Amino acid sequence: MTRAFLFVALTLLIGCSPRGAITYSPEAAQIGNVTPVFIGTTRALEAEGFGPKRSEDMRFARLDVSIPPQRDRGEINWPSRFETANPARHFLTTKQVLYPSDPDFRADLKRNLALNGHEAVIFVHGYNNNFAEGVYRVAQFSHDLNLPGAVVHYAWPSAAKPLGYVYDRDSALFARDGLEKLIDEVSAAGARRILLVAHSMGSGLAMEALRQTAIRGDEAALRRVGGVILISPDIDVDVFRSQAAAIGTLPEPFLIFGSDRDRLLGLSARLTGESERLGSLSDVSRLADLKVTFLDVGNFSSGAGHFTLGDSPALIRLIDNIGQIEGAFEDDRARRVGLLPGAVLTVQNATQIILRPVVQIADEVNQ
């Protein structure tokens, strides 16, 4: 299969969906559940907002996102160009703040952290995301999974084009220092514990930022990262192992959500000449010496299957049933695997859990 054909397949797979856009509606605050999203970005500020071009200067902002009551969990509804925004059905922005300086950002975030137990969730978006899609996704994700802490988003300069894969890979490398700075800013604002969540290509960016922090010898910054969640990570397995070796002791818990049914990672693997990526790993023994938990969510997958943890209502309900997602994995390994329905394989330090819907398990028991 030629590379040109793979790029065409990639375009057909993800290029037909309507793109997200920021829609302002202050009155939506009276109807929806408003989530403040604090933002650090290395996207260039253009006339129409933060775009795909790269900026060497870090900017800070906050968008208050109204999450509508009439929707399924995992769903993001955008108002189309041909309809009036409906706060009961659509994700809308009730307020936007562009901070004039770093101290102004820290001061506002400090107030929010005080309301959230001095914990923060930093979300790093993946490939082919525009600014609005990243912001609304982190609002949806943190709301639906009830993640604790202030909500912070790192918006790195994705081209937001299906054929922008190479541009995005270069941008992810460009954006490493920015993510380090954002982690430092969140810590300086008073965060005592940071949960780092990254999706797709953003997972490689997150690992690189942690690697750089470790190489600089900033142990205090690494200790503040109290957990890592990689969702469908688009990372070469050998590269991931090299990054983990440089980091040393990985933050705990360290969770990887993936599936060999992820069609986008399948295309990515073919583009790189490999059989699989970290997020489509079929054999956890390749990570045997690393203290990580790989959760196979293929049984909940639909469509491209590239953001199953955030898209699947059934999987969200399952995770919700075990309480806060990162807290469920803080105890000893024997106890944690019993919280989730599915087959469990442990190889040295790594654990693989093949999640299955509760209904499916009940049917098997009754047979």
ABEGO torsion letter per residue (X at the ends): XBAAAAAAAAAAAAAABBBBBBBBBAAAAAABBBBBBBBBBABBBBAAEBBABBBABBBBBBBBBBBBABBBBGBBBBBBAABBBBAAABBBBABBBBBABAAAAAAAAAAAAAAAGGBBBBBBBBBGBBAAAAAAAAAAAAAAAGBBEBBBBBBBBBAGBAAAAAAAAAAAAAAAAAAAAAAAAAAAAGBABBBBBBBEAAAAAAAAAAAAAAAAGBAAAAAABAEBBBBGBBBBAAAAAAAAAAAEBBBOBBBBBBBAABAAAAAAAAAAGBABBAAABABAAAAAABBBBBBBAAAABBEAGAAAAAABAAAAAAAAAAEBAAAAAABBAAAAAAABBEBBBBBEABBBBBBBBAAAAAAAAAX
